[in-house]
Amino acid sequence: MNVLHNTRQLLFGALLVALAGLARAAEEAPAPATQMSETLRSGIAKVIVVPGQSPAEKEVSGTYEEATPGLYGGMAQGGALGSPSIELGGVTVSTPIPVLTLPGMIVGGLSGAAKRERQAFHDALTDELADAVHRPLTNEKLARHVFQNLRSEPQLDASLYATATSIPEDTDAVLYVRIANIGIDVDGDMGVLTTSANLTLERLSDGTKLYERSIHYQDRAPLKAWTSNDRQLFDDFANFALYYLGRELAAESMTGGSHKAVLQPLASDSLKLARNNPWSGSSKSTMPTLAWGIEPSEAGMQFDLEVFDAHRLVYAQAGIHGTTHALSTALAPCGEYRWSVRPSYTSNGRRRYGEWMQQSSTSTGTADALVGRDATVAPAYTQDFAILNVHCRAR
């Protein structure tokens, strides 16, 4: 009996020592970076993008009973309407769909008509998320956006894997990306939607978290606008949110942007700028020549160009030499478009990027958030891009 008692004491003591060692190791482990350094970035040549959260993290959970004050007021965490099966890279995975939720506090003290309008807003968008297996706000689609922004980087070997896929041992790091929060708030007669995405970069060899980042995309519009026209505005919000979040997560983690420059749209032989607004132009051609100026410039600099309508990307061209480009595909007449360019150049064997051309004087948001002013005028992502109006009789 004494031998058994002593053995238990020894095992218990050894367990305490082991737990104490783990606690010390956790305290001594460096916190993951919140800013991606060039040294860290250059040390990663092969990266795997995985939808969802790191295995070491807990599931997001929370309550819908209270609103969160501040910039992202009304955001709620957690919840799921279902776990649809989605095929990714030949492997079928199940991913919880975040729930759009309306904090109950906003209903109190409102008139009957206002209550009905807010309830319709809530019901319509919740129904929209219930059908989210066909909608873009999923971890898989966010991961695809991140991967698409990384795959063209010449210095980076990037792949997209499903959660259950075995990762090759020669991988330097794993990039976990996920939709973390989707929230609704009401400000007067305006509905405010916010989507947040999280990124975690982990070294494969030892599981060390190297880098973490959260980015937010927010837009607002009158309540009736969100629920009218078969909820088209919500689809637009989801599309542009994924576009922005995917691009920013990729840029901050692996590609980086180091060239600071001032860009502005210029007139061309087929595009006339408005006298009272040099950021607004019009054209009688469906394939106008877009022009821009940049200060300062770099030797060997190229440009990426993108043109958007109110719903989606309609034209893109990468690697443009010079500061003009004649569109090779016709735009639809009688339409308003938003367009922008960003510079790129090669330095020390790596591709560097500058910021997209936009009106800095009206830009809204922070380094970690893009905030829209009115989605019925323009999505938050393109609201500060240059405007291109194509005449109704344009050819």
MITITOR-780155 format. One record per residue (C-alpha): residue in three letters; x, y, z. Coordinates in steps of 0.05 Angstrom, whole numbers, padded with zeros to 5 digits, always signed. Layout:
# MITITOR-780155
alaXYZ/...
This chain:
# MITITOR-780155
met+00000+00000+00000/asn+00057+00048+00017/val+00090+00033-00050/leu+00026+00049-00087/his+00017+00112-00046/asn+00088+00135-00059/thr+00081+00120-00134/arg+00018+00163-00137/gln+00053+00219-00101/leu+00112+00216-00149/leu+00066+00216-00210/phe+00026+00274-00181/gly+00090+00312-00167/ala+00116+00300-00237/leu+00050+00324-00266/leu+00054+00389-00226/val+00125+00400-00250/ala+00104+00388-00322/leu+00044+00435-00316/ala+00089+00488-00285/gly+00137+00481-00342/leu+00082+00488-00393/ala+00057+00551-00358/arg+00126+00581-00359/ala+00135+00564-00432/ala+00068+00597-00448/glu+00089+00659-00410/glu+00157+00661-00444/ala+00129+00649-00515/pro+00131+00713-00554/ala+00064+00742-00574/pro+00048+00739-00648/ala+00064+00802-00687/thr+00008+00849-00706/gln+00051+00882-00760/met+00084+00838-00812/ser+00158+00855-00815/glu+00198+00847-00878/thr+00245+00799-00843/leu+00187+00754-00825/arg+00156+00759-00893/ser+00220+00744-00931/gly+00232+00681-00889/ile+00169+00648-00916/ala+00174+00618-00986/lys+00119+00565-00983/val+00052+00580-00951/ile-00013+00541-00948/val-00079+00580-00943/val-00132+00543-00901/pro-00204+00566-00890/gly-00225+00569-00818/gln-00190+00581-00752/ser-00125+00553-00725/pro-00135+00486-00690/ala-00106+00518-00627/glu-00161+00570-00624/lys-00228+00562-00592/glu-00294+00569-00629/val-00323+00639-00631/ser-00382+00645-00585/gly-00423+00702-00557/thr-00491+00731-00543/tyr-00542+00768-00585/glu-00573+00803-00525/glu-00527+00863-00523/ala-00497+00911-00573/thr-00423+00928-00575/pro-00413+01004-00572/gly-00364+01042-00615/leu-00346+01039-00688/tyr-00371+00968-00696/gly-00434+00979-00654/gly-00484+00924-00657/met-00435+00870-00677/ala-00449+00802-00648/gln-00406+00740-00648/gly-00418+00667-00660/gly-00480+00627-00677/ala-00494+00584-00738/leu-00552+00571-00783/gly-00522+00508-00811/ser-00459+00472-00833/pro-00462+00464-00908/ser-00415+00416-00942/ile-00370+00451-00992/glu-00318+00418-01036/leu-00250+00451-01034/gly-00190+00421-01068/gly-00224+00354-01076/val-00241+00349-01002/thr-00310+00361-00974/val-00311+00403-00911/ser-00366+00430-00867/thr-00363+00502-00843/pro-00410+00538-00796/ile-00444+00599-00826/pro-00443+00661-00782/val-00511+00691-00767/leu-00532+00762-00781/thr-00567+00787-00719/leu-00603+00850-00698/pro-00592+00870-00625/gly-00659+00872-00589/met-00644+00938-00555/ile-00656+00979-00619/val-00730+00960-00622/gly-00752+00992-00556/gly-00783+01061-00557/leu-00797+01064-00631/ser-00862+01080-00667/gly-00903+01024-00697/ala-00881+01040-00768/ala-00808+01045-00749/lys-00813+00979-00712/arg-00842+00945-00773/glu-00788+00973-00818/arg-00733+00950-00772/gln-00765+00881-00764/ala-00770+00874-00840/phe-00696+00893-00844/his-00678+00841-00793/asp-00722+00785-00822/ala-00699+00796-00894/leu-00625+00794-00879/thr-00632+00735-00832/asp-00669+00697-00886/glu-00613+00716-00934/leu-00561+00684-00888/ala-00604+00622-00881/asp-00591+00611-00954/ala-00517+00626-00945/val-00493+00562-00976/his-00505+00598-01042/arg-00479+00664-01016/pro-00407+00690-01013/leu-00398+00701-00938/thr-00362+00635-00922/asn-00293+00619-00899/glu-00280+00580-00963/lys-00295+00638-01008/leu-00254+00685-00965/ala-00196+00636-00969/arg-00203+00634-01045/his-00198+00710-01048/val-00135+00710-01005/phe-00104+00654-01047/gln-00120+00689-01113/asn-00083+00750-01088/leu-00022+00708-01068/arg-00017+00659-01126/ser+00013+00711-01174/glu+00070+00730-01128/pro+00135+00705-01161/gln+00172+00698-01095/leu+00118+00658-01061/asp+00095+00585-01069/ala+00022+00590-01046/ser-00030+00535-01045/leu-00102+00530-01021/tyr-00120+00470-00978/ala-00183+00445-00944/thr-00182+00440-00868/ala-00176+00364-00868/thr-00120+00359-00920/ser-00050+00338-00897/ile+00000+00394-00905/pro+00068+00378-00937/glu+00126+00378-00888/asp+00167+00428-00929/thr+00113+00482-00919/asp+00141+00543-00882/ala+00075+00569-00854/val+00000+00560-00854/leu-00046+00619-00864/tyr-00114+00609-00830/val-00168+00658-00852/arg-00240+00662-00830/ile-00301+00706-00826/ala-00304+00722-00752/asn-00364+00768-00743/ile-00424+00792-00783/gly-00464+00846-00748/ile-00523+00891-00758/asp-00539+00957-00724/val-00589+01012-00737/asp-00571+01086-00736/gly-00636+01126-00745/asp-00665+01103-00810/met-00599+01073-00833/gly-00580+01000-00830/val-00506+00988-00814/leu-00473+00922-00833/thr-00403+00901-00810/thr-00362+00840-00830/ser-00297+00822-00796/ala-00244+00773-00818/asn-00187+00743-00778/leu-00119+00718-00802/thr-00070+00675-00764/leu-00002+00656-00793/glu+00031+00596-00759/arg+00099+00564-00771/leu+00087+00492-00791/ser+00149+00463-00757/asp+00130+00480-00686/gly+00060+00512-00690/thr+00085+00580-00667/lys+00038+00637-00682/leu+00078+00687-00722/tyr+00025+00739-00741/glu-00047+00756-00727/arg-00092+00807-00758/ser-00166+00828-00756/ile-00197+00872-00811/his-00267+00901-00814/tyr-00311+00923-00872/gln-00372+00965-00856/asp-00426+00997-00900/arg-00491+01032-00888/ala-00555+01048-00926/pro-00628+01065-00912/leu-00665+01006-00883/lys-00712+01001-00943/ala-00653+00999-00991/trp-00625+00936-00957/thr-00691+00898-00965/ser-00714+00922-01034/asn-00698+00895-01103/asp-00691+00823-01079/arg-00639+00846-01028/gln-00589+00863-01083/leu-00553+00913-01038/phe-00537+00858-00988/asp-00508+00815-01043/asp-00466+00875-01065/phe-00443+00885-00993/ala-00422+00813-00986/asn-00385+00813-01053/phe-00346+00877-01039/ala-00333+00856-00966/leu-00300+00792-00990/tyr-00262+00829-01044/tyr-00234+00879-00994/leu-00221+00831-00937/gly-00186+00780-00982/arg-00142+00833-01014/glu-00122+00865-00948/leu-00108+00800-00912/ala-00063+00777-00970/ala-00028+00844-00976/glu-00013+00851-00902/ser+00010+00780-00892/met+00051+00761-00953/thr+00055+00814-01008/gly+00062+00879-00971/gly+00058+00950-00997/ser+00118+00995-00989/his+00113+01050-01041/lys+00081+01113-01016/ala+00058+01158-01072/val+00004+01208-01091/leu-00039+01186-01150/gln-00093+01225-01185/pro-00137+01215-01247/leu-00121+01256-01309/ala-00160+01275-01372/ser-00147+01239-01437/asp-00169+01246-01510/ser-00231+01204-01494/leu-00244+01224-01422/lys-00263+01293-01397/leu-00257+01313-01324/ala-00311+01354-01289/arg-00292+01426-01274/asn-00316+01423-01203/asn-00290+01353-01188/pro-00226+01327-01220/trp-00242+01258-01192/ser-00304+01252-01237/gly-00298+01242-01312/ser-00343+01227-01370/ser-00333+01194-01437/lys-00370+01186-01503/ser-00331+01122-01515/thr-00347+01053-01486/met-00273+01038-01488/pro-00241+01103-01462/thr-00168+01115-01447/leu-00157+01123-01373/ala-00098+01165-01350/trp-00066+01181-01283/gly-00008+01218-01252/ile+00038+01194-01196/glu+00090+01228-01152/pro+00142+01202-01139/ser+00153+01147-01190/glu+00202+01090-01191/ala+00244+01062-01248/gly+00211+01002-01280/met+00144+01017-01246/gln+00082+00982-01272/phe+00008+00991-01255/asp-00052+00948-01240/leu-00119+00976-01262/glu-00189+00957-01240/val-00258+00983-01261/phe-00322+00969-01221/asp-00395+00980-01232/ala-00443+00984-01172/his-00442+00908-01163/arg-00376+00878-01185/leu-00309+00882-01219/val-00321+00892-01294/tyr-00250+00903-01321/ala-00179+00890-01297/gln-00110+00896-01326/ala-00044+00881-01292/gly+00028+00901-01309/ile+00012+00964-01347/his+00074+01002-01371/gly+00064+01077-01370/thr+00008+01119-01340/thr-00047+01110-01392/his-00089+01050-01413/ala-00143+01043-01468/leu-00195+00993-01446/ser-00197+00932-01491/thr-00268+00912-01471/ala-00328+00957-01480/leu-00365+00982-01419/ala-00441+00988-01421/pro-00467+01057-01442/cys-00507+01100-01395/gly-00471+01075-01333/glu-00429+01101-01276/tyr-00364+01065-01259/arg-00309+01072-01207/trp-00237+01058-01225/ser-00169+01058-01192/val-00096+01039-01204/arg-00039+01018-01159/pro+00036+01020-01174/ser+00082+00960-01170/tyr+00156+00949-01180/thr+00210+00898-01165/ser+00261+00908-01110/asn+00312+00856-01086/gly+00275+00802-01124/arg+00208+00817-01091/arg+00147+00850-01120/arg+00127+00913-01082/tyr+00059+00947-01086/gly+00033+01016-01070/glu-00036+01035-01047/trp-00095+01041-01094/met-00111+01111-01121/gln-00165+01143-01080/gln-00186+01211-01053/ser-00148+01216-00988/ser-00188+01277-00967/thr-00253+01237-00964/ser-00227+01168-00945/thr-00262+01139-00885/gly-00236+01086-00838/thr-00172+01064-00804/ala-00114+01018-00820/asp-00157+00959-00797/ala-00225+00981-00822/leu-00259+01009-00883/val-00324+01047-00867/gly-00375+01064-00920/arg-00416+01128-00923/asp-00476+01105-00965/ala-00479+01040-01003/thr-00534+01066-01048/val-00484+01116-01076/ala-00424+01070-01079/pro-00398+01009-01041/ala-00349+01026-00985/tyr-00293+00994-01025/thr-00300+01039-01086/gln-00330+01101-01054/asp-00265+01141-01060/phe-00243+01115-01128/ala-00246+01159-01190/ile-00314+01163-01224/leu-00324+01147-01298/asn-00392+01164-01329/val-00403+01132-01398/his-00453+01171-01440/cys-00518+01137-01459/arg-00502+01145-01533/ala-00429+01124-01524/arg-00399+01079-01576/
